[in-house]
Amino acid sequence: MIKVTTTKATHRGVEIKVMSENVGNGTTYSCSNNTGKPKLTVKWFATQGEAIANERREIDAVLPGK
């Protein structure tokens, strides 16, 4: 079952929500954000840090000016 974690993060004023899913012997993490841009695929990572770093890159890609 996919659950939203209590981890709170923001990047460039955009809220990032971290989700977790228990799979087999481990937990994987993914993120969503409130930019309003739809995602084509959901990527899962072994750590929350990796998931948040990926989400920050995706936010940078859709927001003008870095």
N, C-alpha and C positions, 0 to 999 in steps of 0.2 A: 504494500500500500504506500502511495506517495503522500508525504506529509510536508507542510511548510514548517521550517525550523524557526526557532526564536532568534536566530542570527539576524542582526540588522546591519545593513551596509548601504552607503550611497556613493555615487560617483557623478561628479559634475551636476549635482542637484537632483539626480535621478535615483529613486528608491530601488534597491535590489532586494528581491525576496529569494531566499535559499530554500530549496526543497530537498528532501532526502527520501531514499527508497532502500529498504532492506532487501538485499538480493543474496540468496545463499548464505555464505559466511561473512558477508561484509555489507557495508552501507555505501551507496553512491550518492553524489550530490549534483544538482543542477540549479540554475537560476532563471528568474524572469525579472522583467523591469517594467516601469510604467511610462516608457517613451511613446507608446501607442503604435509602435512598428511591429507587425506580426513576425514571428519566427517561422522559418521554413522547417527547421529540425530542432529537436531538443537534444543537447549534448550532456552526457553524464560523466562525472569525474570522480576519482578516488578520494579527493579531499575537498573540503569547503573552500580552502584557499585557491585551489585550481579553478573551481567553478566560478568564484567571484572574479578572479583575474580574467577569465574568459569573458565574463559578462561585461567587465570594464572595457575590454577591447571591442566588443560588439556595440556598446554605447558610443564609444569614440567613432566607430565607423558610420553611425547613423546621425550623429549630431554634428552640425557645421562648426568649423574652427576648433582647433585643439589647443 
